[in-house]
Amino acid sequence: MADKKKMAAALAAVNAYMLQEEEAAYQAQLAAQAAAKAAVTLPSLWALAGRQDIMMYRRMVQLKAF
């Protein structure tokens, strides 16, 4: 009877440890996804407008509009 209790306790401990490891891996995955979302940012509207002006000016130079 004592051997069965020891075996049950050992199996319960291993199961609890495996669940903790799984939860830690899941939390790490969520943190990585949150960091990836935060890293993706769009440039400001001022930067986009400036780039568009530069491209327009280069196109006019290529067409010899000036």
PDB file of N, CA, C and O in Angstrom:
ATOM      1  N   MET A   1       0.816  -1.183   0.000  1.00  0.00           N
ATOM      2  CA  MET A   1       0.000   0.000   0.000  1.00  0.00           C
ATOM      3  C   MET A   1       0.868   1.258   0.000  1.00  0.00           C
ATOM      4  O   MET A   1       0.534   2.237  -0.668  1.00  0.00           O
ATOM      5  N   ALA A   2       1.956   1.243   0.727  1.00  0.00           N
ATOM      6  CA  ALA A   2       2.839   2.400   0.803  1.00  0.00           C
ATOM      7  C   ALA A   2       3.505   2.648  -0.539  1.00  0.00           C
ATOM      8  O   ALA A   2       3.729   3.797  -0.922  1.00  0.00           O
ATOM      9  N   ASP A   3       3.829   1.558  -1.268  1.00  0.00           N
ATOM     10  CA  ASP A   3       4.444   1.709  -2.584  1.00  0.00           C
ATOM     11  C   ASP A   3       3.487   2.359  -3.572  1.00  0.00           C
ATOM     12  O   ASP A   3       3.909   3.152  -4.415  1.00  0.00           O
ATOM     13  N   LYS A   4       2.206   2.033  -3.477  1.00  0.00           N
ATOM     14  CA  LYS A   4       1.214   2.637  -4.372  1.00  0.00           C
ATOM     15  C   LYS A   4       1.068   4.123  -4.086  1.00  0.00           C
ATOM     16  O   LYS A   4       0.919   4.924  -5.008  1.00  0.00           O
ATOM     17  N   LYS A   5       1.111   4.498  -2.790  1.00  0.00           N
ATOM     18  CA  LYS A   5       1.002   5.906  -2.436  1.00  0.00           C
ATOM     19  C   LYS A   5       2.215   6.682  -2.920  1.00  0.00           C
ATOM     20  O   LYS A   5       2.097   7.809  -3.400  1.00  0.00           O
ATOM     21  N   LYS A   6       3.391   6.060  -2.786  1.00  0.00           N
ATOM     22  CA  LYS A   6       4.612   6.715  -3.256  1.00  0.00           C
ATOM     23  C   LYS A   6       4.582   6.887  -4.771  1.00  0.00           C
ATOM     24  O   LYS A   6       4.967   7.932  -5.296  1.00  0.00           O
ATOM     25  N   MET A   7       4.125   5.855  -5.463  1.00  0.00           N
ATOM     26  CA  MET A   7       4.033   5.917  -6.926  1.00  0.00           C
ATOM     27  C   MET A   7       3.028   6.985  -7.351  1.00  0.00           C
ATOM     28  O   MET A   7       3.286   7.748  -8.283  1.00  0.00           O
ATOM     29  N   ALA A   8       1.892   7.039  -6.676  1.00  0.00           N
ATOM     30  CA  ALA A   8       0.875   8.039  -6.999  1.00  0.00           C
ATOM     31  C   ALA A   8       1.407   9.443  -6.727  1.00  0.00           C
ATOM     32  O   ALA A   8       1.161  10.357  -7.514  1.00  0.00           O
ATOM     33  N   ALA A   9       2.128   9.625  -5.633  1.00  0.00           N
ATOM     34  CA  ALA A   9       2.687  10.928  -5.307  1.00  0.00           C
ATOM     35  C   ALA A   9       3.739  11.336  -6.340  1.00  0.00           C
ATOM     36  O   ALA A   9       3.788  12.493  -6.759  1.00  0.00           O
ATOM     37  N   ALA A  10       4.567  10.394  -6.742  1.00  0.00           N
ATOM     38  CA  ALA A  10       5.602  10.685  -7.742  1.00  0.00           C
ATOM     39  C   ALA A  10       4.956  11.058  -9.075  1.00  0.00           C
ATOM     40  O   ALA A  10       5.374  12.021  -9.718  1.00  0.00           O
ATOM     41  N   LEU A  11       3.956  10.313  -9.485  1.00  0.00           N
ATOM     42  CA  LEU A  11       3.276  10.612 -10.746  1.00  0.00           C
ATOM     43  C   LEU A  11       2.564  11.962 -10.685  1.00  0.00           C
ATOM     44  O   LEU A  11       2.555  12.700 -11.670  1.00  0.00           O
ATOM     45  N   ALA A  12       1.977  12.288  -9.559  1.00  0.00           N
ATOM     46  CA  ALA A  12       1.307  13.574  -9.409  1.00  0.00           C
ATOM     47  C   ALA A  12       2.323  14.712  -9.481  1.00  0.00           C
ATOM     48  O   ALA A  12       2.053  15.757 -10.073  1.00  0.00           O
ATOM     49  N   ALA A  13       3.490  14.504  -8.876  1.00  0.00           N
ATOM     50  CA  ALA A  13       4.532  15.532  -8.914  1.00  0.00           C
ATOM     51  C   ALA A  13       5.046  15.731 -10.335  1.00  0.00           C
ATOM     52  O   ALA A  13       5.245  16.863 -10.774  1.00  0.00           O
ATOM     53  N   VAL A  14       5.257  14.645 -11.045  1.00  0.00           N
ATOM     54  CA  VAL A  14       5.728  14.742 -12.430  1.00  0.00           C
ATOM     55  C   VAL A  14       4.675  15.429 -13.290  1.00  0.00           C
ATOM     56  O   VAL A  14       5.008  16.264 -14.131  1.00  0.00           O
ATOM     57  N   ASN A  15       3.412  15.086 -13.085  1.00  0.00           N
ATOM     58  CA  ASN A  15       2.332  15.702 -13.846  1.00  0.00           C
ATOM     59  C   ASN A  15       2.256  17.207 -13.557  1.00  0.00           C
ATOM     60  O   ASN A  15       2.085  18.008 -14.476  1.00  0.00           O
ATOM     61  N   ALA A  16       2.383  17.580 -12.301  1.00  0.00           N
ATOM     62  CA  ALA A  16       2.348  18.998 -11.938  1.00  0.00           C
ATOM     63  C   ALA A  16       3.524  19.748 -12.571  1.00  0.00           C
ATOM     64  O   ALA A  16       3.367  20.868 -13.055  1.00  0.00           O
ATOM     65  N   TYR A  17       4.696  19.120 -12.561  1.00  0.00           N
ATOM     66  CA  TYR A  17       5.875  19.743 -13.167  1.00  0.00           C
ATOM     67  C   TYR A  17       5.674  19.928 -14.666  1.00  0.00           C
ATOM     68  O   TYR A  17       6.016  20.978 -15.209  1.00  0.00           O
ATOM     69  N   MET A  18       5.131  18.933 -15.330  1.00  0.00           N
ATOM     70  CA  MET A  18       4.900  19.020 -16.777  1.00  0.00           C
ATOM     71  C   MET A  18       3.887  20.133 -17.083  1.00  0.00           C
ATOM     72  O   MET A  18       4.046  20.860 -18.063  1.00  0.00           O
ATOM     73  N   LEU A  19       2.861  20.265 -16.257  1.00  0.00           N
ATOM     74  CA  LEU A  19       1.877  21.328 -16.468  1.00  0.00           C
ATOM     75  C   LEU A  19       2.507  22.703 -16.271  1.00  0.00           C
ATOM     76  O   LEU A  19       2.197  23.637 -17.011  1.00  0.00           O
ATOM     77  N   GLN A  20       3.385  22.837 -15.285  1.00  0.00           N
ATOM     78  CA  GLN A  20       4.075  24.111 -15.071  1.00  0.00           C
ATOM     79  C   GLN A  20       4.964  24.459 -16.257  1.00  0.00           C
ATOM     80  O   GLN A  20       4.996  25.610 -16.692  1.00  0.00           O
ATOM     81  N   GLU A  21       5.674  23.489 -16.775  1.00  0.00           N
ATOM     82  CA  GLU A  21       6.536  23.728 -17.933  1.00  0.00           C
ATOM     83  C   GLU A  21       5.718  24.131 -19.155  1.00  0.00           C
ATOM     84  O   GLU A  21       6.115  25.021 -19.907  1.00  0.00           O
ATOM     85  N   GLU A  22       4.587  23.481 -19.350  1.00  0.00           N
ATOM     86  CA  GLU A  22       3.720  23.808 -20.481  1.00  0.00           C
ATOM     87  C   GLU A  22       3.179  25.231 -20.346  1.00  0.00           C
ATOM     88  O   GLU A  22       3.133  25.981 -21.322  1.00  0.00           O
ATOM     89  N   GLU A  23       2.775  25.593 -19.142  1.00  0.00           N
ATOM     90  CA  GLU A  23       2.262  26.942 -18.902  1.00  0.00           C
ATOM     91  C   GLU A  23       3.354  27.988 -19.118  1.00  0.00           C
ATOM     92  O   GLU A  23       3.086  29.051 -19.677  1.00  0.00           O
ATOM     93  N   ALA A  24       4.575  27.699 -18.681  1.00  0.00           N
ATOM     94  CA  ALA A  24       5.684  28.635 -18.872  1.00  0.00           C
ATOM     95  C   ALA A  24       5.989  28.816 -20.361  1.00  0.00           C
ATOM     96  O   ALA A  24       6.259  29.931 -20.808  1.00  0.00           O
ATOM     97  N   ALA A  25       5.947  27.729 -21.122  1.00  0.00           N
ATOM     98  CA  ALA A  25       6.191  27.822 -22.563  1.00  0.00           C
ATOM     99  C   ALA A  25       5.097  28.641 -23.240  1.00  0.00           C
ATOM    100  O   ALA A  25       5.376  29.431 -24.142  1.00  0.00           O
ATOM    101  N   TYR A  26       3.863  28.455 -22.809  1.00  0.00           N
ATOM    102  CA  TYR A  26       2.744  29.211 -23.379  1.00  0.00           C
ATOM    103  C   TYR A  26       2.886  30.699 -23.066  1.00  0.00           C
ATOM    104  O   TYR A  26       2.661  31.541 -23.935  1.00  0.00           O
ATOM    105  N   GLN A  27       3.255  31.023 -21.841  1.00  0.00           N
ATOM    106  CA  GLN A  27       3.444  32.423 -21.461  1.00  0.00           C
ATOM    107  C   GLN A  27       4.581  33.059 -22.258  1.00  0.00           C
ATOM    108  O   GLN A  27       4.483  34.216 -22.666  1.00  0.00           O
ATOM    109  N   ALA A  28       5.658  32.305 -22.482  1.00  0.00           N
ATOM    110  CA  ALA A  28       6.776  32.817 -23.276  1.00  0.00           C
ATOM    111  C   ALA A  28       6.333  33.069 -24.715  1.00  0.00           C
ATOM    112  O   ALA A  28       6.745  34.052 -25.331  1.00  0.00           O
ATOM    113  N   GLN A  29       5.505  32.192 -25.243  1.00  0.00           N
ATOM    114  CA  GLN A  29       5.003  32.359 -26.602  1.00  0.00           C
ATOM    115  C   GLN A  29       4.125  33.604 -26.699  1.00  0.00           C
ATOM    116  O   GLN A  29       4.220  34.357 -27.668  1.00  0.00           O
ATOM    117  N   LEU A  30       3.275  33.821 -25.703  1.00  0.00           N
ATOM    118  CA  LEU A  30       2.428  35.018 -25.701  1.00  0.00           C
ATOM    119  C   LEU A  30       3.263  36.287 -25.608  1.00  0.00           C
ATOM    120  O   LEU A  30       2.959  37.287 -26.259  1.00  0.00           O
ATOM    121  N   ALA A  31       4.317  36.246 -24.796  1.00  0.00           N
ATOM    122  CA  ALA A  31       5.186  37.410 -24.670  1.00  0.00           C
ATOM    123  C   ALA A  31       5.902  37.691 -25.985  1.00  0.00           C
ATOM    124  O   ALA A  31       6.063  38.849 -26.369  1.00  0.00           O
ATOM    125  N   ALA A  32       6.329  36.644 -26.674  1.00  0.00           N
ATOM    126  CA  ALA A  32       7.006  36.825 -27.955  1.00  0.00           C
ATOM    127  C   ALA A  32       6.048  37.404 -28.994  1.00  0.00           C
ATOM    128  O   ALA A  32       6.436  38.263 -29.787  1.00  0.00           O
ATOM    129  N   GLN A  33       4.816  36.944 -28.992  1.00  0.00           N
ATOM    130  CA  GLN A  33       3.831  37.472 -29.931  1.00  0.00           C
ATOM    131  C   GLN A  33       3.530  38.936 -29.633  1.00  0.00           C
ATOM    132  O   GLN A  33       3.387  39.737 -30.556  1.00  0.00           O
ATOM    133  N   ALA A  34       3.434  39.286 -28.376  1.00  0.00           N
ATOM    134  CA  ALA A  34       3.172  40.674 -28.002  1.00  0.00           C
ATOM    135  C   ALA A  34       4.341  41.563 -28.407  1.00  0.00           C
ATOM    136  O   ALA A  34       4.142  42.690 -28.861  1.00  0.00           O
ATOM    137  N   ALA A  35       5.559  41.057 -28.243  1.00  0.00           N
ATOM    138  CA  ALA A  35       6.731  41.831 -28.638  1.00  0.00           C
ATOM    139  C   ALA A  35       6.773  42.002 -30.156  1.00  0.00           C
ATOM    140  O   ALA A  35       7.153  43.061 -30.655  1.00  0.00           O
ATOM    141  N   ALA A  36       6.387  40.967 -30.880  1.00  0.00           N
ATOM    142  CA  ALA A  36       6.383  41.057 -32.343  1.00  0.00           C
ATOM    143  C   ALA A  36       5.334  42.063 -32.816  1.00  0.00           C
ATOM    144  O   ALA A  36       5.574  42.804 -33.769  1.00  0.00           O
ATOM    145  N   LYS A  37       4.189  42.094 -32.167  1.00  0.00           N
ATOM    146  CA  LYS A  37       3.154  43.066 -32.539  1.00  0.00           C
ATOM    147  C   LYS A  37       3.621  44.485 -32.241  1.00  0.00           C
ATOM    148  O   LYS A  37       3.382  45.403 -33.027  1.00  0.00           O
ATOM    149  N   ALA A  38       4.278  44.658 -31.119  1.00  0.00           N
ATOM    150  CA  ALA A  38       4.740  45.992 -30.736  1.00  0.00           C
ATOM    151  C   ALA A  38       5.851  46.477 -31.659  1.00  0.00           C
ATOM    152  O   ALA A  38       6.003  47.680 -31.871  1.00  0.00           O
ATOM    153  N   ALA A  39       6.629  45.545 -32.209  1.00  0.00           N
ATOM    154  CA  ALA A  39       7.747  45.920 -33.071  1.00  0.00           C
ATOM    155  C   ALA A  39       7.273  46.411 -34.435  1.00  0.00           C
ATOM    156  O   ALA A  39       7.979  47.176 -35.093  1.00  0.00           O
ATOM    157  N   VAL A  40       6.105  45.989 -34.863  1.00  0.00           N
ATOM    158  CA  VAL A  40       5.587  46.389 -36.169  1.00  0.00           C
ATOM    159  C   VAL A  40       4.858  47.716 -36.015  1.00  0.00           C
ATOM    160  O   VAL A  40       3.736  47.764 -35.511  1.00  0.00           O
ATOM    161  N   THR A  41       5.502  48.789 -36.451  1.00  0.00           N
ATOM    162  CA  THR A  41       4.871  50.102 -36.402  1.00  0.00           C
ATOM    163  C   THR A  41       4.966  50.736 -37.780  1.00  0.00           C
ATOM    164  O   THR A  41       5.913  50.493 -38.529  1.00  0.00           O
ATOM    165  N   LEU A  42       3.999  51.528 -38.092  1.00  0.00           N
ATOM    166  CA  LEU A  42       3.987  52.208 -39.378  1.00  0.00           C
ATOM    167  C   LEU A  42       4.775  53.510 -39.270  1.00  0.00           C
ATOM    168  O   LEU A  42       4.822  54.119 -38.202  1.00  0.00           O
ATOM    169  N   PRO A  43       5.394  53.940 -40.371  1.00  0.00           N
ATOM    170  CA  PRO A  43       6.087  55.228 -40.326  1.00  0.00           C
ATOM    171  C   PRO A  43       5.075  56.364 -40.165  1.00  0.00           C
ATOM    172  O   PRO A  43       3.887  56.205 -40.446  1.00  0.00           O
ATOM    173  N   SER A  44       5.564  57.483 -39.716  1.00  0.00           N
ATOM    174  CA  SER A  44       4.666  58.614 -39.491  1.00  0.00           C
ATOM    175  C   SER A  44       4.170  59.167 -40.822  1.00  0.00           C
ATOM    176  O   SER A  44       4.765  58.926 -41.872  1.00  0.00           O
ATOM    177  N   LEU A  45       3.097  59.893 -40.762  1.00  0.00           N
ATOM    178  CA  LEU A  45       2.532  60.491 -41.974  1.00  0.00           C
ATOM    179  C   LEU A  45       3.472  61.535 -42.561  1.00  0.00           C
ATOM    180  O   LEU A  45       3.506  61.723 -43.777  1.00  0.00           O
ATOM    181  N   TRP A  46       4.233  62.215 -41.713  1.00  0.00           N
ATOM    182  CA  TRP A  46       5.192  63.197 -42.212  1.00  0.00           C
ATOM    183  C   TRP A  46       6.275  62.509 -43.031  1.00  0.00           C
ATOM    184  O   TRP A  46       6.686  63.025 -44.071  1.00  0.00           O
ATOM    185  N   ALA A  47       6.740  61.352 -42.576  1.00  0.00           N
ATOM    186  CA  ALA A  47       7.765  60.618 -43.318  1.00  0.00           C
ATOM    187  C   ALA A  47       7.221  60.142 -44.666  1.00  0.00           C
ATOM    188  O   ALA A  47       7.917  60.201 -45.680  1.00  0.00           O
ATOM    189  N   LEU A  48       5.982  59.672 -44.667  1.00  0.00           N
ATOM    190  CA  LEU A  48       5.374  59.223 -45.926  1.00  0.00           C
ATOM    191  C   LEU A  48       5.203  60.391 -46.897  1.00  0.00           C
ATOM    192  O   LEU A  48       5.461  60.251 -48.092  1.00  0.00           O
ATOM    193  N   ALA A  49       4.772  61.527 -46.388  1.00  0.00           N
ATOM    194  CA  ALA A  49       4.584  62.690 -47.255  1.00  0.00           C
ATOM    195  C   ALA A  49       5.923  63.161 -47.821  1.00  0.00           C
ATOM    196  O   ALA A  49       6.008  63.524 -48.994  1.00  0.00           O
ATOM    197  N   GLY A  50       6.960  63.157 -46.995  1.00  0.00           N
ATOM    198  CA  GLY A  50       8.282  63.552 -47.472  1.00  0.00           C
ATOM    199  C   GLY A  50       8.805  62.620 -48.544  1.00  0.00           C
ATOM    200  O   GLY A  50       9.374  63.068 -49.539  1.00  0.00           O
ATOM    201  N   ARG A  51       8.615  61.328 -48.347  1.00  0.00           N
ATOM    202  CA  ARG A  51       9.065  60.357 -49.351  1.00  0.00           C
ATOM    203  C   ARG A  51       8.299  60.536 -50.656  1.00  0.00           C
ATOM    204  O   ARG A  51       8.878  60.446 -51.739  1.00  0.00           O
ATOM    205  N   GLN A  52       7.009  60.787 -50.553  1.00  0.00           N
ATOM    206  CA  GLN A  52       6.207  60.995 -51.751  1.00  0.00           C
ATOM    207  C   GLN A  52       6.669  62.239 -52.500  1.00  0.00           C
ATOM    208  O   GLN A  52       6.730  62.226 -53.729  1.00  0.00           O
ATOM    209  N   ASP A  53       6.996  63.313 -51.785  1.00  0.00           N
ATOM    210  CA  ASP A  53       7.500  64.527 -52.428  1.00  0.00           C
ATOM    211  C   ASP A  53       8.827  64.274 -53.135  1.00  0.00           C
ATOM    212  O   ASP A  53       9.043  64.756 -54.247  1.00  0.00           O
ATOM    213  N   ILE A  54       9.717  63.517 -52.491  1.00  0.00           N
ATOM    214  CA  ILE A  54      11.012  63.201 -53.109  1.00  0.00           C
ATOM    215  C   ILE A  54      10.808  62.394 -54.382  1.00  0.00           C
ATOM    216  O   ILE A  54      11.445  62.661 -55.402  1.00  0.00           O
ATOM    217  N   MET A  55       9.915  61.400 -54.323  1.00  0.00           N
ATOM    218  CA  MET A  55       9.668  60.582 -55.518  1.00  0.00           C
ATOM    219  C   MET A  55       9.048  61.421 -56.634  1.00  0.00           C
ATOM    220  O   MET A  55       9.397  61.240 -57.801  1.00  0.00           O
ATOM    221  N   MET A  56       8.136  62.337 -56.298  1.00  0.00           N
ATOM    222  CA  MET A  56       7.528  63.191 -57.298  1.00  0.00           C
ATOM    223  C   MET A  56       8.578  64.102 -57.944  1.00  0.00           C
ATOM    224  O   MET A  56       8.581  64.290 -59.160  1.00  0.00           O
ATOM    225  N   TYR A  57       9.471  64.665 -57.115  1.00  0.00           N
ATOM    226  CA  TYR A  57      10.522  65.542 -57.636  1.00  0.00           C
ATOM    227  C   TYR A  57      11.448  64.767 -58.571  1.00  0.00           C
ATOM    228  O   TYR A  57      11.813  65.273 -59.633  1.00  0.00           O
ATOM    229  N   ARG A  58      11.827  63.567 -58.198  1.00  0.00           N
ATOM    230  CA  ARG A  58      12.704  62.756 -59.064  1.00  0.00           C
ATOM    231  C   ARG A  58      12.019  62.418 -60.380  1.00  0.00           C
ATOM    232  O   ARG A  58      12.657  62.413 -61.433  1.00  0.00           O
ATOM    233  N   ARG A  59      10.726  62.137 -60.324  1.00  0.00           N
ATOM    234  CA  ARG A  59       9.994  61.833 -61.550  1.00  0.00           C
ATOM    235  C   ARG A  59       9.963  63.055 -62.468  1.00  0.00           C
ATOM    236  O   ARG A  59      10.122  62.926 -63.682  1.00  0.00           O
ATOM    237  N   MET A  60       9.760  64.233 -61.892  1.00  0.00           N
ATOM    238  CA  MET A  60       9.744  65.454 -62.701  1.00  0.00           C
ATOM    239  C   MET A  60      11.117  65.720 -63.312  1.00  0.00           C
ATOM    240  O   MET A  60      11.208  66.179 -64.451  1.00  0.00           O
ATOM    241  N   VAL A  61      12.176  65.439 -62.574  1.00  0.00           N
ATOM    242  CA  VAL A  61      13.529  65.610 -63.100  1.00  0.00           C
ATOM    243  C   VAL A  61      13.750  64.637 -64.257  1.00  0.00           C
ATOM    244  O   VAL A  61      14.338  65.000 -65.277  1.00  0.00           O
ATOM    245  N   GLN A  62      13.281  63.411 -64.096  1.00  0.00           N
ATOM    246  CA  GLN A  62      13.449  62.418 -65.167  1.00  0.00           C
ATOM    247  C   GLN A  62      12.659  62.832 -66.414  1.00  0.00           C
ATOM    248  O   GLN A  62      13.100  62.592 -67.538  1.00  0.00           O
ATOM    249  N   LEU A  63      11.502  63.448 -66.213  1.00  0.00           N
ATOM    250  CA  LEU A  63      10.709  63.899 -67.360  1.00  0.00           C
ATOM    251  C   LEU A  63      11.165  65.280 -67.843  1.00  0.00           C
ATOM    252  O   LEU A  63      10.630  65.811 -68.816  1.00  0.00           O
ATOM    253  N   LYS A  64      12.153  65.854 -67.158  1.00  0.00           N
ATOM    254  CA  LYS A  64      12.699  67.171 -67.493  1.00  0.00           C
ATOM    255  C   LYS A  64      11.607  68.226 -67.463  1.00  0.00           C
ATOM    256  O   LYS A  64      11.469  69.044 -68.372  1.00  0.00           O
ATOM    257  N   ALA A  65      10.851  68.178 -66.400  1.00  0.00           N
ATOM    258  CA  ALA A  65       9.777  69.151 -66.241  1.00  0.00           C
ATOM    259  C   ALA A  65      10.325  70.498 -65.761  1.00  0.00           C
ATOM    260  O   ALA A  65       9.648  71.520 -65.863  1.00  0.00           O
ATOM    261  N   PHE A  66      11.553  70.493 -65.240  1.00  0.00           N
ATOM    262  CA  PHE A  66      12.133  71.750 -64.750  1.00  0.00           C
ATOM    263  C   PHE A  66      13.080  72.334 -65.760  1.00  0.00           C
ATOM    264  O   PHE A  66      13.662  73.392 -65.521  1.00  0.00           O
TER     265      PHE A  66
END
